[in-house]
Amino acid sequence: MIQQERQQRILGLLSSLRNMSTERVMQELNISRETARRDIVELEKLGLVKRVHGGITCIDDVINEAPLTIRQSQMVKEKRHIARAVLGHLKPKQTIFLDAGSTTSILAEELRNFSGLTIITNSLQAVFNLTLANEDQVTAKHEIILLGGKIVQRPQTQGEHVISEIQRYYADIAILSPVGIHPIHGATSFSSEEAEIAKAMIKHSKNTFILADHTKVGTVSRINYAKSEEITTLFIDNETENKKGLEKHFKHIVCA
């Protein structure tokens, strides 16, 4: 098991256990104390865990995600530039998955200026944005499929039924907006359910587009759902630092 996989496993365990001893890390991952220590030190450097006597504990305020209503008002200009850049990489008659991120919600607004797609999403906000204007024309512009599932607090469907619904389709592109994108740790989410939905969308798509403004680049949240090499195209904004460094890890980068 490589270091990235070990660290994601540690974060996954910590999300449910909240606290974990070094011995528990060693047992769960079947690794030596020295390897466990190195991984814990690296995770602490990334700001994802806090070392305590004999083990580690969560830092929820660092890796949590703000509600969609707040995220929709942040980095709006950058997210819209990214969304418009995505339009240039879409073609009529394609089928796309959209997740329930804030940047993909803005993309849904921009897709009102496009036509001919089949759009499959678990985001109520994306559906609303797609149909907000030109209500009499939207059916002709796109075929929109809302994935069924439970709704808990956020304007999105989630749960096992959503995963089952995703598995019925094969898309040309999964378009996703993560909590964080990192050259080593890939695309990550705070929510395990959202991560599972993203994984399913990627598995059932030919290509994966990741949309991330500069505040997300270099950030790591709790649960990985895509390695950097699994991402077909990374869309970022012009404020993103160290673009050359990112090019070493991602197949294709579009700077909007």
VONUTOR-994250 format. One record per residue (C-alpha): x, y, z; residue number from 1. Coordinates in nm, 4 decimals, m for minus. Layout:
REM residues N
+----------+----------+----------+-----+
:       px :       py :       pz : seq :
+----------+----------+----------+-----+
:        X :        Y :        Z : NUM :
...
+----------+----------+----------+-----+
***
This chain:
REM residues 256
+----------+----------+----------+-----+
:       px :       py :       pz : seq :
+----------+----------+----------+-----+
:   0.0000 :   0.0000 :   0.0000 :   1 :
:   0.1517 :   0.3330 :  m0.1080 :   2 :
:   0.1687 :   0.6343 :   0.1249 :   3 :
:  m0.1264 :   0.8163 :  m0.0349 :   4 :
:  m0.3505 :   0.5101 :   0.0040 :   5 :
:  m0.2401 :   0.4621 :   0.3657 :   6 :
:  m0.3127 :   0.8241 :   0.4517 :   7 :
:  m0.6582 :   0.8131 :   0.2926 :   8 :
:  m0.7284 :   0.4940 :   0.4883 :   9 :
:  m0.6221 :   0.6674 :   0.8110 :  10 :
:  m0.8484 :   0.9662 :   0.7368 :  11 :
:  m1.1379 :   0.7347 :   0.6561 :  12 :
:  m1.0995 :   0.5513 :   0.9875 :  13 :
:  m1.0606 :   0.8774 :   1.1757 :  14 :
:  m1.3824 :   1.0174 :   1.0267 :  15 :
:  m1.5803 :   0.7510 :   1.2126 :  16 :
:  m1.3604 :   0.6857 :   1.5173 :  17 :
:  m1.2739 :   1.0546 :   1.5836 :  18 :
:  m0.9638 :   0.9489 :   1.7823 :  19 :
:  m0.7159 :   0.6722 :   1.7104 :  20 :
:  m0.4055 :   0.5374 :   1.8814 :  21 :
:  m0.0839 :   0.4749 :   1.6907 :  22 :
:  m0.1227 :   0.1052 :   1.7729 :  23 :
:  m0.4681 :   0.1040 :   1.6122 :  24 :
:  m0.3230 :   0.2643 :   1.2983 :  25 :
:  m0.0536 :  m0.0055 :   1.2874 :  26 :
:  m0.3088 :  m0.2851 :   1.3287 :  27 :
:  m0.5637 :  m0.1536 :   1.0789 :  28 :
:  m0.3059 :  m0.0910 :   0.8052 :  29 :
:  m0.0686 :  m0.3746 :   0.8990 :  30 :
:   0.2302 :  m0.1401 :   0.9017 :  31 :
:   0.5284 :  m0.0766 :   1.1276 :  32 :
:   0.5368 :   0.1875 :   1.4003 :  33 :
:   0.7893 :   0.3904 :   1.2006 :  34 :
:   0.5689 :   0.3898 :   0.8898 :  35 :
:   0.2657 :   0.4883 :   1.0979 :  36 :
:   0.4656 :   0.7693 :   1.2583 :  37 :
:   0.5771 :   0.9065 :   0.9197 :  38 :
:   0.2209 :   0.9040 :   0.7851 :  39 :
:   0.0858 :   1.0743 :   1.0969 :  40 :
:   0.3543 :   1.3447 :   1.0813 :  41 :
:   0.2745 :   1.4092 :   0.7132 :  42 :
:  m0.1009 :   1.4296 :   0.7794 :  43 :
:  m0.0381 :   1.6770 :   1.0599 :  44 :
:   0.1758 :   1.8906 :   0.8274 :  45 :
:  m0.1176 :   1.8973 :   0.5841 :  46 :
:  m0.3403 :   2.0161 :   0.8690 :  47 :
:  m0.5679 :   1.7115 :   0.8517 :  48 :
:  m0.5057 :   1.5587 :   1.1947 :  49 :
:  m0.3763 :   1.6643 :   1.5330 :  50 :
:  m0.1200 :   1.4541 :   1.7126 :  51 :
:  m0.1967 :   1.3809 :   2.0761 :  52 :
:  m0.0218 :   1.1596 :   2.3287 :  53 :
:  m0.0259 :   0.8069 :   2.1889 :  54 :
:  m0.2182 :   0.8816 :   1.8704 :  55 :
:  m0.4196 :   1.1294 :   1.6618 :  56 :
:  m0.7517 :   1.3136 :   1.6651 :  57 :
:  m0.9723 :   1.4923 :   1.4081 :  58 :
:  m0.9553 :   1.8608 :   1.3198 :  59 :
:  m1.3082 :   1.9114 :   1.1887 :  60 :
:  m1.2893 :   2.2865 :   1.1417 :  61 :
:  m0.9977 :   2.2488 :   0.9016 :  62 :
:  m1.1393 :   1.9814 :   0.6728 :  63 :
:  m1.5117 :   2.0521 :   0.6951 :  64 :
:  m1.7110 :   2.2085 :   0.4109 :  65 :
:  m1.9309 :   2.5166 :   0.4307 :  66 :
:  m2.3002 :   2.4870 :   0.3334 :  67 :
:  m2.3833 :   2.5333 :  m0.0358 :  68 :
:  m2.5614 :   2.8632 :   0.0331 :  69 :
:  m2.2334 :   3.0070 :   0.1642 :  70 :
:  m2.0104 :   2.8495 :  m0.1020 :  71 :
:  m2.2327 :   2.9882 :  m0.3782 :  72 :
:  m2.1422 :   3.3411 :  m0.2686 :  73 :
:  m1.7668 :   3.2739 :  m0.2571 :  74 :
:  m1.5272 :   3.3083 :  m0.5538 :  75 :
:  m1.8249 :   3.3614 :  m0.7842 :  76 :
:  m1.6257 :   3.5374 :  m1.0580 :  77 :
:  m1.3596 :   3.2659 :  m1.0617 :  78 :
:  m1.6173 :   2.9864 :  m1.0619 :  79 :
:  m1.8055 :   3.1462 :  m1.3499 :  80 :
:  m1.4858 :   3.1789 :  m1.5542 :  81 :
:  m1.4193 :   2.8094 :  m1.4925 :  82 :
:  m1.7766 :   2.7164 :  m1.5861 :  83 :
:  m1.7558 :   2.9084 :  m1.9134 :  84 :
:  m1.4258 :   2.7381 :  m1.9953 :  85 :
:  m1.5946 :   2.3997 :  m1.9510 :  86 :
:  m1.8536 :   2.4881 :  m2.2173 :  87 :
:  m1.5763 :   2.4912 :  m2.4764 :  88 :
:  m1.5029 :   2.1257 :  m2.3997 :  89 :
:  m1.8600 :   1.9983 :  m2.4384 :  90 :
:  m2.0384 :   1.8782 :  m2.7513 :  91 :
:  m2.4083 :   1.8314 :  m2.8303 :  92 :
:  m2.5429 :   1.4769 :  m2.7809 :  93 :
:  m2.3018 :   1.4079 :  m2.4953 :  94 :
:  m2.4192 :   1.2663 :  m2.1636 :  95 :
:  m2.2721 :   1.4247 :  m1.8522 :  96 :
:  m2.2893 :   1.3689 :  m1.4785 :  97 :
:  m2.2987 :   1.6780 :  m1.2552 :  98 :
:  m2.2367 :   1.6545 :  m0.8813 :  99 :
:  m2.3824 :   1.8867 :  m0.6174 : 100 :
:  m2.0901 :   2.1286 :  m0.5837 : 101 :
:  m2.1093 :   2.5073 :  m0.5906 : 102 :
:  m1.9024 :   2.5379 :  m0.9102 : 103 :
:  m2.1113 :   2.2769 :  m1.0905 : 104 :
:  m2.4218 :   2.4700 :  m0.9822 : 105 :
:  m2.2830 :   2.7773 :  m1.1576 : 106 :
:  m2.1988 :   2.5582 :  m1.4573 : 107 :
:  m2.5665 :   2.4585 :  m1.4656 : 108 :
:  m2.6561 :   2.8270 :  m1.5071 : 109 :
:  m2.4118 :   2.8597 :  m1.7972 : 110 :
:  m2.5511 :   2.5459 :  m1.9602 : 111 :
:  m2.8706 :   2.7388 :  m2.0305 : 112 :
:  m2.6654 :   2.8923 :  m2.3143 : 113 :
:  m2.5802 :   2.5465 :  m2.4500 : 114 :
:  m2.8027 :   2.2749 :  m2.5969 : 115 :
:  m2.8280 :   1.9093 :  m2.6812 : 116 :
:  m2.6911 :   1.7451 :  m2.3657 : 117 :
:  m2.8259 :   1.4729 :  m2.1438 : 118 :
:  m2.7529 :   1.5987 :  m1.7909 : 119 :
:  m2.7696 :   1.3535 :  m1.5002 : 120 :
:  m2.7363 :   1.5013 :  m1.1520 : 121 :
:  m2.8177 :   1.4561 :  m0.7851 : 122 :
:  m2.8210 :   1.8345 :  m0.7333 : 123 :
:  m3.1572 :   2.0038 :  m0.6838 : 124 :
:  m2.9796 :   2.3388 :  m0.7180 : 125 :
:  m2.8352 :   2.2403 :  m1.0559 : 126 :
:  m3.1796 :   2.1370 :  m1.1816 : 127 :
:  m3.3246 :   2.4650 :  m1.0556 : 128 :
:  m3.0469 :   2.6647 :  m1.2251 : 129 :
:  m3.0941 :   2.4773 :  m1.5518 : 130 :
:  m3.4661 :   2.5523 :  m1.5564 : 131 :
:  m3.4687 :   2.8991 :  m1.3978 : 132 :
:  m3.4922 :   3.0847 :  m1.7295 : 133 :
:  m3.6568 :   2.9917 :  m2.0575 : 134 :
:  m3.8818 :   2.7409 :  m1.8837 : 135 :
:  m4.0741 :   2.6763 :  m2.2029 : 136 :
:  m3.7534 :   2.5982 :  m2.3946 : 137 :
:  m3.5431 :   2.4071 :  m2.1430 : 138 :
:  m3.6895 :   2.0665 :  m2.2311 : 139 :
:  m3.5840 :   2.1158 :  m2.5909 : 140 :
:  m3.2364 :   2.2369 :  m2.4884 : 141 :
:  m3.1357 :   1.9448 :  m2.2653 : 142 :
:  m3.2643 :   1.6177 :  m2.1310 : 143 :
:  m3.2358 :   1.6542 :  m1.7529 : 144 :
:  m3.2391 :   1.3506 :  m1.5241 : 145 :
:  m3.2561 :   1.3983 :  m1.1465 : 146 :
:  m3.1186 :   1.0987 :  m0.9582 : 147 :
:  m3.3581 :   0.9763 :  m0.6914 : 148 :
:  m3.2565 :   0.9318 :  m0.3292 : 149 :
:  m3.2962 :   1.0729 :   0.0192 : 150 :
:  m3.2611 :   1.4439 :   0.0959 : 151 :
:  m3.0895 :   1.5337 :   0.4228 : 152 :
:  m3.0369 :   1.9056 :   0.4990 : 153 :
:  m2.8603 :   1.9913 :   0.1721 : 154 :
:  m3.0361 :   2.0456 :  m0.1660 : 155 :
:  m2.9194 :   1.7162 :  m0.3120 : 156 :
:  m3.0166 :   1.3516 :  m0.3226 : 157 :
:  m2.7861 :   1.0998 :  m0.1599 : 158 :
:  m2.7660 :   0.7457 :  m0.0305 : 159 :
:  m2.7562 :   0.3969 :  m0.1790 : 160 :
:  m3.0442 :   0.4640 :  m0.4173 : 161 :
:  m2.8457 :   0.7414 :  m0.5885 : 162 :
:  m2.5512 :   0.5038 :  m0.6383 : 163 :
:  m2.7861 :   0.2425 :  m0.7821 : 164 :
:  m2.9353 :   0.5000 :  m1.0192 : 165 :
:  m2.5911 :   0.6145 :  m1.1380 : 166 :
:  m2.5015 :   0.2554 :  m1.2262 : 167 :
:  m2.7829 :   0.2502 :  m1.4827 : 168 :
:  m2.6054 :   0.5087 :  m1.6987 : 169 :
:  m2.2786 :   0.5518 :  m1.8876 : 170 :
:  m2.1722 :   0.9109 :  m1.9452 : 171 :
:  m1.9171 :   1.0812 :  m2.1630 : 172 :
:  m1.8002 :   1.3076 :  m1.8807 : 173 :
:  m1.8314 :   1.3263 :  m1.5024 : 174 :
:  m1.8051 :   1.6939 :  m1.4035 : 175 :
:  m1.7234 :   1.7309 :  m1.0352 : 176 :
:  m1.6426 :   2.0089 :  m0.7894 : 177 :
:  m1.4409 :   1.8760 :  m0.4919 : 178 :
:  m1.3696 :   2.0227 :  m0.1497 : 179 :
:  m1.0004 :   1.9999 :  m0.2315 : 180 :
:  m0.7690 :   1.9074 :  m0.5168 : 181 :
:  m0.4076 :   1.8149 :  m0.4491 : 182 :
:  m0.1343 :   1.6956 :  m0.6890 : 183 :
:  m0.0511 :   1.3997 :  m0.4632 : 184 :
:  m0.3797 :   1.3309 :  m0.2842 : 185 :
:  m0.6119 :   1.3972 :  m0.5787 : 186 :
:  m0.9750 :   1.5080 :  m0.5470 : 187 :
:  m1.1219 :   1.4869 :  m0.1973 : 188 :
:  m1.4535 :   1.5401 :  m0.0214 : 189 :
:  m1.5496 :   1.5911 :   0.3416 : 190 :
:  m1.8644 :   1.3780 :   0.3130 : 191 :
:  m1.8328 :   1.0021 :   0.2683 : 192 :
:  m2.1695 :   0.9895 :   0.0884 : 193 :
:  m2.0698 :   1.2639 :  m0.1559 : 194 :
:  m1.7381 :   1.0871 :  m0.2172 : 195 :
:  m1.9171 :   0.7609 :  m0.2988 : 196 :
:  m2.1449 :   0.9416 :  m0.5443 : 197 :
:  m1.8434 :   1.1033 :  m0.7122 : 198 :
:  m1.6645 :   0.7665 :  m0.7345 : 199 :
:  m1.9692 :   0.6075 :  m0.8968 : 200 :
:  m1.9989 :   0.8920 :  m1.1486 : 201 :
:  m1.6303 :   0.8576 :  m1.2391 : 202 :
:  m1.6578 :   0.4797 :  m1.2740 : 203 :
:  m1.9472 :   0.5193 :  m1.5175 : 204 :
:  m1.7878 :   0.7928 :  m1.7303 : 205 :
:  m1.5306 :   0.7965 :  m2.0088 : 206 :
:  m1.3747 :   1.1212 :  m1.8847 : 207 :
:  m1.3521 :   1.3155 :  m1.5592 : 208 :
:  m1.3498 :   1.6959 :  m1.5362 : 209 :
:  m1.2577 :   1.8516 :  m1.2005 : 210 :
:  m1.3545 :   2.2161 :  m1.1421 : 211 :
:  m1.1600 :   2.3963 :  m0.8682 : 212 :
:  m1.0990 :   2.7634 :  m0.7953 : 213 :
:  m0.7609 :   2.8600 :  m0.6492 : 214 :
:  m0.8783 :   2.8303 :  m0.2864 : 215 :
:  m0.9288 :   2.4556 :  m0.3366 : 216 :
:  m0.5981 :   2.3822 :  m0.5102 : 217 :
:  m0.3471 :   2.2270 :  m0.2715 : 218 :
:  m0.6234 :   2.1503 :  m0.0198 : 219 :
:  m0.6970 :   1.8014 :   0.1125 : 220 :
:  m1.0224 :   1.6983 :   0.2796 : 221 :
:  m1.1122 :   1.3704 :   0.4500 : 222 :
:  m1.1933 :   1.1254 :   0.1722 : 223 :
:  m1.0261 :   1.0743 :  m0.1648 : 224 :
:  m1.2480 :   0.9920 :  m0.4618 : 225 :
:  m1.0113 :   1.0412 :  m0.7573 : 226 :
:  m0.6359 :   1.0138 :  m0.7956 : 227 :
:  m0.4669 :   1.2873 :  m0.9976 : 228 :
:  m0.3931 :   1.0442 :  m1.2824 : 229 :
:  m0.7641 :   0.9532 :  m1.3058 : 230 :
:  m0.8600 :   1.3129 :  m1.3852 : 231 :
:  m0.8880 :   1.3837 :  m1.7581 : 232 :
:  m0.8943 :   1.7634 :  m1.7274 : 233 :
:  m0.8471 :   1.9968 :  m1.4314 : 234 :
:  m1.0143 :   2.3380 :  m1.4687 : 235 :
:  m0.8656 :   2.6136 :  m1.2504 : 236 :
:  m0.8710 :   2.9944 :  m1.2425 : 237 :
:  m0.5947 :   3.2428 :  m1.3203 : 238 :
:  m0.5249 :   3.3137 :  m0.9527 : 239 :
:  m0.3968 :   2.9588 :  m0.8991 : 240 :
:  m0.0322 :   2.9478 :  m0.7920 : 241 :
:   0.2365 :   2.7024 :  m0.9077 : 242 :
:   0.0614 :   2.6031 :  m1.2303 : 243 :
:   0.3858 :   2.4504 :  m1.3589 : 244 :
:   0.3994 :   2.2230 :  m1.0564 : 245 :
:   0.0444 :   2.1038 :  m1.1205 : 246 :
:   0.1305 :   2.0129 :  m1.4802 : 247 :
:   0.3621 :   1.7387 :  m1.3516 : 248 :
:   0.0687 :   1.5544 :  m1.1928 : 249 :
:  m0.2392 :   1.6188 :  m1.4100 : 250 :
:  m0.2905 :   1.5069 :  m1.7707 : 251 :
:  m0.4492 :   1.8293 :  m1.8909 : 252 :
:  m0.5065 :   2.1649 :  m1.7196 : 253 :
:  m0.7311 :   2.4459 :  m1.8411 : 254 :
:  m0.6746 :   2.7839 :  m1.6772 : 255 :
:  m0.9773 :   3.0130 :  m1.7036 : 256 :
+----------+----------+----------+-----+
***
